[in-house]
């Protein structure tokens, strides 16, 4: 009985050691990107939270297939089990950019996130003040053109009226010269 107890205890210790080793490299990663849509002057923040038992060898965000090393948000934070943030902040050129994160722990275990997309559209850089300025810049010339058109229309109306009066005078003169002289 003593031997079977020792064998059972040894098996339990081996099972616990295997479980501990298996869980030693188990990690949780939580990626975020903000914003996922913006302009060419927008700064995009790629952030990932790593929670695990092993230190990180490296963390990269791949944007359009190019790796970018991520930096620790708080280098003084040494507790990885409750989560540690890493970030990369950058502006991006116009277009759609596919991204994903790759985490490699000290055992060489790789954790890759699913891919996401960031859309960069220069038109999205326009703020309310930019739009107001564009409306103002468009409205001033438009108002001036309308003013000139109205002024021109009135001037043409006056010319037309003068021509009409001259024609009437001309018609009257022609009628007088054609009428037979009065005898008296």
N, CA, C and O of each residue as an XYZ file, in Angstrom:
736
protein
N       0.817     -1.173      0.000
C       0.000      0.000      0.000
C       0.873      1.254      0.000
O       0.562      2.262     -0.634
N       1.986      1.147      0.743
C       2.889      2.273      0.801
C       3.483      2.558     -0.579
O       3.642      3.722     -0.946
N       3.802      1.556     -1.325
C       4.381      1.751     -2.645
C       3.354      2.367     -3.599
O       3.707      3.235     -4.398
N       2.120      1.944     -3.531
C       1.101      2.517     -4.409
C       0.807      3.965     -4.026
O       0.485      4.786     -4.885
N       0.922      4.279     -2.715
C       0.735      5.676     -2.288
C       1.869      6.534     -2.841
O       1.641      7.635     -3.344
N       3.122      6.004     -2.740
C       4.268      6.749     -3.280
C       4.138      6.913     -4.798
O       4.424      7.985     -5.331
N       3.720      5.885     -5.473
C       3.549      5.953     -6.930
C       2.469      6.971     -7.293
O       2.615      7.749     -8.235
N       1.380      6.943     -6.517
C       0.294      7.888     -6.755
C       0.763      9.320     -6.482
O       0.442     10.235     -7.241
N       1.525      9.514     -5.393
C       2.058     10.847     -5.059
C       3.040     11.308     -6.131
O       3.032     12.479     -6.512
N       3.879     10.407     -6.618
C       4.837     10.756     -7.667
C       4.103     11.135     -8.941
O       4.478     12.093     -9.616
N       3.067     10.393     -9.269
C       2.285     10.718    -10.461
C       1.595     12.080    -10.309
O       1.517     12.853    -11.264
N       1.108     12.359     -9.126
C       0.456     13.646     -8.867
C       1.459     14.785     -9.007
O       1.138     15.831     -9.572
N       2.696     14.583     -8.483
C       3.728     15.622     -8.604
C       4.115     15.846    -10.066
O       4.290     16.984    -10.503
N       4.245     14.768    -10.805
C       4.572     14.889    -12.226
C       3.448     15.622    -12.954
O       3.711     16.499    -13.777
N       2.199     15.269    -12.659
C       1.053     15.926    -13.301
C       1.029     17.414    -12.952
O       0.759     18.242    -13.823
N       1.305     17.770    -11.695
C       1.328     19.178    -11.288
C       2.469     19.916    -11.984
O       2.302     21.067    -12.389
N       3.614     19.275    -12.127
C       4.751     19.905    -12.801
C       4.425     20.145    -14.279
O       4.729     21.204    -14.827
N       3.808     19.154    -14.909
C       3.424     19.307    -16.314
C       2.399     20.426    -16.450
O       2.496     21.246    -17.362
N       1.417     20.468    -15.553
C       0.387     21.502    -15.578
C       1.011     22.889    -15.370
O       0.651     23.856    -16.041
N       1.960     22.958    -14.418
C       2.629     24.235    -14.139
C       3.444     24.692    -15.339
O       3.449     25.878    -15.669
N       4.134     23.759    -15.997
C       4.921     24.121    -17.181
C       4.017     24.544    -18.334
O       4.315     25.487    -19.067
N       2.916     23.830    -18.475
C       1.996     24.156    -19.559
C       1.388     25.540    -19.346
O       1.204     26.293    -20.302
N       1.080     25.872    -18.103
C       0.460     27.164    -17.812
C       1.478     28.286    -17.640
O       1.110     29.460    -17.620
N       2.749     27.932    -17.517
C       3.773     28.962    -17.326
C       3.845     29.877    -18.538
O       4.123     31.069    -18.403
N       3.597     29.330    -19.716
C       3.699     30.167    -20.901
C       2.334     30.634    -21.401
O       2.256     31.393    -22.367
N       1.255     30.185    -20.752
C      -0.069     30.633    -21.180
C      -0.193     32.129    -20.911
O       0.089     32.600    -19.809
N      -0.609     32.850    -21.909
C      -0.714     34.306    -21.781
C      -2.019     34.776    -22.389
O      -2.631     34.100    -23.217
N      -2.418     35.944    -21.955
C      -3.603     36.595    -22.505
C      -3.154     37.888    -23.163
O      -2.407     38.667    -22.571
N      -3.608     38.114    -24.381
C      -3.275     39.372    -25.053
C      -4.578     40.049    -25.481
O      -5.498     39.410    -25.990
N      -4.622     41.361    -25.257
C      -5.813     42.146    -25.587
C      -5.390     43.356    -26.415
O      -4.890     44.335    -25.862
N      -5.584     43.302    -27.734
C      -5.175     44.427    -28.593
C      -6.286     45.464    -28.763
O      -7.470     45.129    -28.735
N      -5.894     46.714    -28.937
C      -6.826     47.784    -29.303
C      -6.111     48.741    -30.266
O      -4.893     48.911    -30.206
N      -6.888     49.353    -31.142
C      -6.383     50.386    -32.048
C      -7.371     51.541    -31.994
O      -8.584     51.348    -32.072
N      -6.829     52.738    -31.858
C      -7.700     53.901    -31.765
C      -7.057     55.091    -32.459
O      -5.913     55.436    -32.166
N      -7.769     55.709    -33.361
C      -9.027     55.294    -33.985
C      -8.746     54.294    -35.102
O      -7.597     54.103    -35.501
N      -9.796     53.664    -35.598
C      -9.628     52.736    -36.714
C      -9.955     53.421    -38.040
O      -9.832     52.824    -39.109
N     -10.369     54.670    -37.952
C     -10.685     55.462    -39.143
C     -10.324     56.906    -38.848
O     -10.736     57.460    -37.829
N      -9.545     57.523    -39.750
C      -9.138     58.904    -39.537
C      -8.454     59.468    -40.764
O      -8.511     58.891    -41.849
N      -7.806     60.607    -40.576
C      -7.144     61.302    -41.676
C      -5.643     61.067    -41.674
O      -5.118     60.317    -40.851
N      -4.958     61.724    -42.615
C      -3.513     61.550    -42.730
C      -2.757     62.281    -41.623
O      -1.583     61.995    -41.386
N      -3.411     63.216    -40.948
C      -2.776     63.918    -39.829
C      -3.159     63.333    -38.476
O      -2.763     63.860    -37.436
N      -3.915     62.266    -38.485
C      -4.354     61.603    -37.260
C      -3.239     60.700    -36.733
O      -2.560     60.025    -37.506
N      -3.057     60.694    -35.419
C      -2.115     59.739    -34.804
C      -2.904     58.505    -34.372
O      -3.888     58.602    -33.638
N      -2.455     57.359    -34.840
C      -3.115     56.082    -34.551
C      -2.357     55.387    -33.432
O      -1.140     55.220    -33.509
N      -3.075     54.984    -32.398
C      -2.456     54.321    -31.243
C      -2.753     52.824    -31.307
O      -3.909     52.406    -31.235
N      -1.702     52.030    -31.442
C      -1.790     50.576    -31.429
C      -1.341     50.139    -30.040
O      -0.189     50.354    -29.666
N      -2.237     49.530    -29.275
C      -1.940     49.156    -27.881
C      -2.289     47.688    -27.690
O      -3.297     47.196    -28.198
N      -1.428     47.001    -26.944
C      -1.726     45.615    -26.595
C      -1.416     45.410    -25.115
O      -0.408     45.897    -24.604
N      -2.295     44.684    -24.442
C      -2.076     44.342    -23.032
C      -1.682     42.864    -22.979
O      -2.405     41.989    -23.454
N      -0.516     42.620    -22.390
C       0.007     41.257    -22.247
C      -0.096     40.862    -20.782
O       0.410     41.562    -19.905
N      -0.745     39.753    -20.525
C      -0.817     39.208    -19.166
C      -0.350     37.762    -19.233
O      -0.964     36.933    -19.905
N       0.745     37.463    -18.532
C       1.289     36.113    -18.542
C       2.303     35.932    -17.430
O       2.600     36.856    -16.673
N       2.828     34.714    -17.351
C       3.809     34.388    -16.308
C       5.241     34.574    -16.774
O       6.154     34.660    -15.952
N       5.448     34.638    -18.072
C       6.799     34.761    -18.613
C       7.038     36.162    -19.160
O       6.120     36.803    -19.671
N       8.280     36.633    -19.048
C       8.586     37.945    -19.621
C       8.455     37.926    -21.140
O       8.504     36.873    -21.777
N       8.292     39.093    -21.684
C       8.137     39.242    -23.129
C       9.515     39.374    -23.766
O      10.366     40.129    -23.295
N       9.717     38.628    -24.840
C      10.957     38.756    -25.623
C      10.823     39.952    -26.559
O      11.718     40.791    -26.658
N       9.672     40.007    -27.249
C       9.399     41.157    -28.114
C       7.909     41.210    -28.432
O       7.205     40.200    -28.426
N       7.457     42.436    -28.712
C       6.079     42.658    -29.151
C       6.146     43.617    -30.335
O       6.725     44.699    -30.244
N       5.544     43.202    -31.444
C       5.513     44.027    -32.650
C       4.079     44.180    -33.127
O       3.244     43.297    -32.927
N       3.807     45.309    -33.759
C       2.577     45.463    -34.514
C       3.014     45.513    -35.976
O       3.888     46.293    -36.354
N       2.392     44.674    -36.778
C       2.673     44.646    -38.212
C       1.600     45.477    -38.905
O       0.410     45.173    -38.815
N       2.034     46.533    -39.599
C       1.107     47.398    -40.316
C       1.482     47.324    -41.790
O       2.571     47.738    -42.187
N       0.581     46.801    -42.581
C       0.881     46.620    -44.005
C       2.048     45.683    -44.224
O       2.777     45.834    -45.204
N       2.249     44.708    -43.331
C       3.326     43.740    -43.452
C       4.654     44.184    -42.863
O       5.596     43.393    -42.813
N       4.753     45.437    -42.415
C       5.999     45.951    -41.840
C       5.935     45.909    -40.321
O       4.995     46.446    -39.734
N       6.929     45.274    -39.660
C       6.897     45.218    -38.188
C       7.342     46.545    -37.563
O       8.252     47.213    -38.054
N       6.677     46.897    -36.477
C       7.032     48.088    -35.693
C       7.129     47.652    -34.235
O       6.173     47.118    -33.672
N       8.292     47.884    -33.630
C       8.501     47.495    -32.234
C       7.614     48.340    -31.334
O       7.481     49.549    -31.525
N       7.013     47.686    -30.356
C       6.149     48.383    -29.415
C       6.924     48.652    -28.134
O       7.820     47.891    -27.769
N       6.573     49.741    -27.453
C       7.265     50.142    -26.217
C       6.373     49.917    -25.021
O       5.146     49.982    -25.106
N       7.022     49.651    -23.902
C       6.280     49.497    -22.653
C       5.647     50.837    -22.277
O       6.281     51.887    -22.377
N       4.406     50.781    -21.849
C       3.753     52.000    -21.391
C       4.336     52.435    -20.053
O       4.507     53.628    -19.801
N       4.642     51.454    -19.191
C       5.208     51.753    -17.866
C       6.352     50.779    -17.593
O       6.106     49.667    -17.125
N       7.600     51.171    -17.875
C       8.742     50.278    -17.660
C       8.911     49.852    -16.197
O       9.524     48.820    -15.925
N       8.378     50.628    -15.260
C       8.506     50.286    -13.839
C       7.552     49.164    -13.439
O       7.738     48.545    -12.392
N       6.550     48.895    -14.244
C       5.586     47.827    -13.946
C       6.235     46.483    -14.266
O       6.457     46.154    -15.431
N       6.538     45.708    -13.222
C       7.195     44.410    -13.412
C       6.241     43.238    -13.240
O       6.631     42.088    -13.443
N       4.997     43.514    -12.868
C       4.012     42.459    -12.652
C       3.281     42.187    -13.967
O       2.413     42.955    -14.382
N       3.648     41.085    -14.607
C       3.045     40.740    -15.886
C       1.718     40.014    -15.740
O       0.915     39.999    -16.673
N       1.480     39.414    -14.584
C       0.286     38.581    -14.428
C      -1.002     39.397    -14.443
O      -2.050     38.878    -14.829
N      -0.946     40.665    -14.030
C      -2.170     41.481    -14.043
C      -2.302     42.303    -15.323
O      -3.258     43.062    -15.477
N      -1.360     42.156    -16.227
C      -1.422     42.845    -17.516
C      -0.486     44.026    -17.593
O      -0.411     44.847    -16.679
N       0.217     44.097    -18.689
C       1.151     45.188    -18.932
C       0.901     45.696    -20.342
O       0.781     44.910    -21.282
N       0.822     47.040    -20.488
C       0.510     47.640    -21.781
C       1.777     47.988    -22.560
O       2.779     48.433    -22.000
N       1.692     47.769    -23.870
C       2.735     48.135    -24.817
C       2.051     48.929    -25.927
O       0.910     48.643    -26.287
N       2.756     49.933    -26.471
C       2.095     50.752    -27.480
C       3.043     51.178    -28.605
O       4.266     51.177    -28.467
N       2.420     51.537    -29.706
C       3.104     52.128    -30.860
C       2.141     53.171    -31.416
O       0.989     52.856    -31.715
N       2.610     54.418    -31.557
C       1.765     55.508    -32.053
C       2.413     56.082    -33.307
O       3.612     56.358    -33.335
N       1.593     56.256    -34.347
C       2.134     56.765    -35.612
C       1.031     57.339    -36.475
O      -0.138     56.981    -36.330
N       1.415     58.245    -37.387
C       0.526     58.680    -38.457
C       0.686     57.682    -39.594
O       1.719     57.021    -39.702
N      -0.324     57.571    -40.435
C      -0.280     56.620    -41.547
C      -0.626     57.327    -42.851
O      -1.357     58.317    -42.844
N      -0.104     56.824    -43.974
C      -0.459     57.421    -45.262
C      -1.885     57.031    -45.670
O      -2.499     56.144    -45.076
N      -2.381     57.703    -46.676
C      -3.732     57.446    -47.169
C      -3.884     56.003    -47.618
O      -2.967     55.436    -48.212
N      -5.035     55.405    -47.339
C      -5.342     54.052    -47.783
C      -5.855     53.184    -46.652
O      -6.074     53.659    -45.537
N      -6.044     51.907    -46.951
C      -6.455     50.915    -45.957
C      -5.227     50.133    -45.534
O      -4.458     49.668    -46.376
N      -5.043     49.990    -44.235
C      -3.844     49.331    -43.705
C      -4.251     48.134    -42.840
O      -4.944     48.286    -41.835
N      -3.810     46.948    -43.249
C      -4.064     45.733    -42.479
C      -3.000     45.643    -41.392
O      -1.814     45.850    -41.651
N      -3.436     45.332    -40.168
C      -2.498     45.236    -39.052
C      -2.793     43.975    -38.227
O      -3.905     43.448    -38.235
N      -1.768     43.516    -37.525
C      -1.928     42.472    -36.512
C      -0.774     42.603    -35.534
O       0.231     43.249    -35.830
N      -0.920     41.987    -34.363
C       0.100     42.044    -33.321
C       0.760     40.683    -33.182
O       0.117     39.647    -33.349
N       2.054     40.697    -32.875
C       2.797     39.466    -32.625
C       3.558     39.621    -31.317
O       4.367     40.535    -31.161
N       3.288     38.714    -30.373
C       3.954     38.714    -29.068
C       4.790     37.439    -28.986
O       4.303     36.352    -29.295
N       6.045     37.576    -28.570
C       6.921     36.421    -28.376
C       7.400     36.467    -26.929
O       8.027     37.439    -26.508
N       7.100     35.399    -26.160
C       7.551     35.389    -24.763
C       8.960     34.806    -24.660
O       9.545     34.407    -25.667
N       9.499     34.758    -23.450
C      10.890     34.321    -23.246
C      11.103     32.842    -23.574
O      12.246     32.416    -23.739
N      10.040     32.054    -23.672
C      10.145     30.651    -24.104
C      10.136     30.529    -25.616
O      10.341     29.442    -26.155
N       9.897     31.640    -26.305
C       9.813     31.599    -27.758
C       8.405     31.328    -28.269
O       8.197     31.193    -29.475
N       7.436     31.249    -27.356
C       6.055     31.020    -27.766
C       5.520     32.288    -28.424
O       5.639     33.385    -27.879
N       4.924     32.116    -29.617
C       4.389     33.261    -30.347
C       2.876     33.324    -30.194
O       2.180     32.311    -30.264
N       2.394     34.528    -29.985
C       0.959     34.797    -29.920
C       0.662     35.846    -30.994
O       1.200     36.953    -30.965
N      -0.196     35.478    -31.931
C      -0.530     36.409    -33.012
C      -2.029     36.699    -32.961
O      -2.845     35.788    -32.825
N      -2.377     37.976    -33.072
C      -3.786     38.346    -33.059
C      -4.363     38.220    -34.461
O      -3.631     38.107    -35.444
N      -5.664     38.242    -34.531
C      -6.299     38.275    -35.850
C      -6.077     39.662    -36.455
O      -5.803     40.628    -35.743
N      -6.199     39.740    -37.758
C      -5.922     40.999    -38.464
C      -7.096     41.957    -38.352
O      -8.251     41.555    -38.214
N      -6.758     43.231    -38.417
C      -7.750     44.301    -38.449
C      -7.369     45.291    -39.534
O      -6.328     45.148    -40.175
N      -8.209     46.291    -39.740
C      -7.952     47.284    -40.786
C      -8.126     48.687    -40.227
O      -9.080     48.971    -39.502
N      -7.183     49.564    -40.577
C      -7.276     50.992    -40.279
C      -7.459     51.701    -41.614
O      -6.698     51.469    -42.553
N      -8.469     52.568    -41.701
C      -8.751     53.308    -42.930
C      -8.314     54.754    -42.740
O      -8.741     55.426    -41.801
N      -7.449     55.229    -43.654
C      -6.939     56.597    -43.601
C      -7.463     57.346    -44.828
O      -7.144     57.003    -45.967
N      -8.271     58.371    -44.572
C      -8.882     59.167    -45.630
C      -8.579     60.633    -45.362
O      -8.973     61.148    -44.315
N      -7.887     61.330    -46.276
C      -7.521     62.728    -46.035
C      -8.721     63.629    -45.762
O      -8.596     64.634    -45.064
N      -9.880     63.276    -46.308
C     -11.065     64.099    -46.081
C     -11.509     64.074    -44.621
O     -12.208     64.977    -44.162
N     -11.101     63.045    -43.903
C     -11.492     62.945    -42.497
C     -10.669     63.857    -41.598
O     -10.955     63.971    -40.406
N      -9.644     64.513    -42.157
C      -8.854     65.466    -41.377
C      -9.588     66.781    -41.175
O      -9.205     67.578    -40.318
N     -10.619     67.013    -41.940
C     -11.314     68.280    -41.849
C     -12.123     68.338    -40.573
O     -12.977     67.487    -40.323
N     -11.850     69.346    -39.772
C     -12.632     69.587    -38.564
C     -13.734     70.590    -38.862
O     -13.902     71.025    -40.001
N     -14.484     70.953    -37.829
C     -15.582     71.906    -38.002
C     -15.073     73.259    -38.468
O     -15.706     73.900    -39.307
N     -13.949     73.699    -37.943
C     -13.425     75.008    -38.345
C     -12.976     74.975    -39.803
O     -13.142     75.961    -40.521
N     -12.403     73.839    -40.254
C     -11.996     73.720    -41.657
C     -13.207     73.795    -42.581
O     -13.168     74.455    -43.619
N     -14.267     73.122    -42.196
C     -15.480     73.125    -43.013
C     -16.078     74.526    -43.040
O     -16.494     75.000    -44.097
N     -16.127     75.197    -41.885
C     -16.663     76.561    -41.831
C     -15.833     77.486    -42.713
O     -16.386     78.327    -43.421
N     -14.524     77.340    -42.675
C     -13.655     78.172    -43.497
C     -13.908     77.924    -44.991
O     -13.980     78.871    -45.773
N     -14.042     76.662    -45.380
C     -14.290     76.340    -46.782
C     -15.641     76.906    -47.229
O     -15.755     77.432    -48.336
N     -16.654     76.802    -46.384
C     -17.968     77.355    -46.727
C     -17.847     78.862    -46.894
O     -18.380     79.433    -47.845
N     -17.147     79.500    -45.969
C     -16.964     80.941    -46.032
C     -16.202     81.338    -47.299
O     -16.587     82.287    -47.983
N     -15.138     80.625    -47.607
C     -14.353     80.925    -48.798
C     -15.147     80.699    -50.083
O     -14.889     81.345    -51.099
N     -16.099     79.795    -50.037
C     -16.948     79.555    -51.194
C     -18.071     80.583    -51.268
O     -18.417     81.039    -52.358
N     -18.639     80.951    -50.134
C     -19.794     81.840    -50.103
C     -19.445     83.277    -50.484
O     -20.243     83.935    -51.153
N     -18.295     83.779    -50.085
C     -17.932     85.166    -50.394
C     -17.845     85.383    -51.909
O     -18.484     86.305    -52.416
N     -17.080     84.573    -52.652
C     -17.070     84.764    -54.117
C     -18.452     84.541    -54.738
O     -18.826     85.236    -55.683
N     -19.203     83.582    -54.216
C     -20.535     83.323    -54.756
C     -21.432     84.542    -54.551
O     -22.151     84.941    -55.467
N     -21.396     85.131    -53.369
C     -22.197     86.330    -53.102
C     -21.763     87.471    -54.012
O     -22.613     88.216    -54.499
N     -20.476     87.626    -54.252
C     -19.969     88.678    -55.126
C     -20.439     88.457    -56.562
O     -20.845     89.404    -57.235
N     -20.384     87.229    -57.028
C     -20.850     86.914    -58.385
C     -22.341     87.206    -58.495
O     -22.789     87.758    -59.501
N     -23.098     86.850    -57.495
C     -24.543     87.135    -57.520
C     -24.795     88.642    -57.545
O     -25.684     89.111    -58.256
N     -24.013     89.406    -56.769
C     -24.123     90.856    -56.760
C     -23.846     91.413    -58.156
O     -24.595     92.254    -58.654
N     -22.762     90.938    -58.787
C     -22.419     91.407    -60.129
C     -23.486     91.036    -61.150
O     -23.790     91.824    -62.045
N     -24.047     89.859    -61.023
C     -25.093     89.430    -61.953
C     -26.331     90.314    -61.810
O     -26.939     90.702    -62.808
N     -26.693     90.624    -60.604
C     -27.862     91.479    -60.370
C     -27.607     92.886    -60.922
O     -28.467     93.473    -61.579
N     -26.430     93.405    -60.648
C     -26.056     94.737    -61.128
C     -26.071     94.775    -62.661
O     -26.582     95.721    -63.261
N     -25.513     93.755    -63.277
C     -25.492     93.671    -64.737
C     -26.907     93.562    -65.288
O     -27.230     94.196    -66.293
N     -27.738     92.782    -64.653
C     -29.128     92.620    -65.091
C     -29.857     93.956    -65.055
O     -30.569     94.306    -65.996
N     -29.679     94.704    -63.965
C     -30.332     96.016    -63.858
C     -29.808     96.973    -64.932
O     -30.579     97.718    -65.537
N     -28.506     96.946    -65.162
C     -27.933     97.809    -66.202
C     -28.484     97.438    -67.569
O     -28.807     98.323    -68.362
N     -28.596     96.159    -67.860
C     -29.153     95.716    -69.138
C     -30.621     96.109    -69.270
O     -31.080     96.461    -70.357
N     -31.356     96.045    -68.153
C     -32.758     96.466    -68.187
C     -32.863     97.953    -68.525
O     -33.727     98.351    -69.306
N     -31.986     98.778    -67.939
C     -31.992    100.210    -68.233
C     -31.652    100.468    -69.707
O     -32.287    101.298    -70.357
N     -30.656     99.761    -70.224
C     -30.274     99.919    -71.625
C     -31.439     99.510    -72.528
O     -31.750    100.190    -73.506
N     -32.071     98.399    -72.187
C     -33.202     97.923    -72.993
C     -34.329     98.941    -72.972
O     -34.965     99.172    -74.001
N     -34.588     99.547    -71.840
C     -35.643    100.538    -71.733
C     -35.308    101.767    -72.581
O     -36.178    102.304    -73.267
N     -34.041    102.215    -72.535
C     -33.613    103.353    -73.343
C     -33.765    103.049    -74.833
O     -34.244    103.877    -75.608
N     -33.347    101.842    -75.214
C     -33.479    101.467    -76.621
C     -34.947    101.437    -77.051
O     -35.294    101.833    -78.164
N     -35.785    100.965    -76.155
C     -37.206    100.907    -76.446
C     -37.767    102.321    -76.621
O     -38.545    102.579    -77.539
N     -37.360    103.243    -75.721
C     -37.813    104.628    -75.828
C     -37.316    105.266    -77.129
O     -38.074    105.963    -77.804
N     -36.048    105.031    -77.485
C     -35.505    105.581    -78.725
C     -36.245    105.029    -79.931
O     -36.484    105.752    -80.898
N     -36.605    103.767    -79.882
C     -37.325    103.157    -80.990
C     -38.701    103.790    -81.120
O     -39.166    104.073    -82.223
N     -39.354    104.011    -79.963
C     -40.672    104.646    -80.001
C     -40.557    106.055    -80.577
O     -41.380    106.461    -81.397
N     -39.527    106.809    -80.146
C     -39.323    108.160    -80.673
C     -39.068    108.107    -82.177
O     -39.572    108.926    -82.945
N     -38.282    107.133    -82.562
C     -37.949    106.983    -83.969
C     -39.199    106.642    -84.772
O     -39.415    107.188    -85.853
N     -40.009    105.752    -84.250
C     -41.245    105.364    -84.918
C     -42.180    106.575    -85.032
O     -42.828    106.763    -86.062
N     -42.250    107.378    -83.998
C     -43.111    108.553    -83.979
C     -42.639    109.570    -85.023
O     -43.448    110.165    -85.735
N     -41.313    109.760    -85.104
C     -40.742    110.706    -86.076
C     -41.035    110.241    -87.490
O     -41.378    111.047    -88.355
N     -40.903    108.949    -87.729
C     -41.141    108.396    -89.052
C     -42.608    108.592    -89.406
O     -42.915    108.948    -90.544
N     -43.518    108.373    -88.473
C     -44.946    108.519    -88.732
C     -45.270    109.984    -89.039
O     -46.101    110.251    -89.907
N     -44.658    110.908    -88.374
C     -44.916    112.339    -88.602
C     -44.428    112.776    -89.969
O     -45.081    113.565    -90.652
N     -43.274    112.256    -90.361
C     -42.717    112.669    -91.657
C     -43.494    112.034    -92.800
O     -43.478    112.570    -93.908
N     -44.147    110.955    -92.582
C     -44.887    110.285    -93.632
C     -46.299    110.820    -93.751
O     -46.933    110.589    -94.781
N     -46.803    111.484    -92.814
C     -48.180    111.970    -92.880
C     -48.261    113.164    -93.856
O     -47.345    113.985    -93.919
N     -49.344    113.243    -94.597
C     -49.466    114.326    -95.579
C     -49.559    115.674    -94.862
O     -50.086    115.761    -93.752
N     -49.037    116.733    -95.513
C     -49.075    118.044    -94.881
C     -50.524    118.530    -94.767
O     -51.357    118.235    -95.624
N     -50.795    119.240    -93.752
C     -52.141    119.749    -93.491
C     -52.394    120.968    -94.403
O     -51.536    121.837    -94.560
N     -53.539    120.998    -94.967
C     -53.893    122.114    -95.832
C     -54.842    123.035    -95.083
O     -55.764    122.600    -94.394
N     -54.624    124.103    -95.219
C     -55.449    124.961    -94.455
C     -55.804    126.220    -94.861
O     -56.526    126.918    -94.148
